[in-house]
């Protein structure tokens, strides 16, 4: 269970970083 929880957290953090980068890219392109 611990491994699954950690995996989900790392995946969520990775997705959040990707969305922040994508959002910044949109702001720069504007």
C-alpha positions in Angstrom: 0.0 0.0 0.0 2.8 2.4 0.9 4.4 1.9 -2.5 1.2 2.6 -4.3 0.5 5.8 -2.3 4.0 7.1 -3.0 3.7 6.2 -6.7 0.4 8.1 -6.9 1.9 11.1 -5.1 5.0 11.3 -7.4 2.7 10.9 -10.4 0.5 13.8 -9.2 3.5 15.9 -8.5 4.9 15.2 -12.0 1.5 16.1 -13.6 1.4 19.3 -11.6 4.9 20.3 -12.7 3.9 19.6 -16.3 0.8 21.7 -16.1 2.7 24.6 -14.5 5.3 24.4 -17.3 2.5 24.3 -19.9 0.7 27.3 -18.2 4.0 29.3 -18.2 4.6 28.5 -21.8 1.1 29.8 -22.7 1.8 33.0 -20.8 5.2 33.5 -22.5 3.6 32.8 -26.0 1.0 35.5 -25.2 
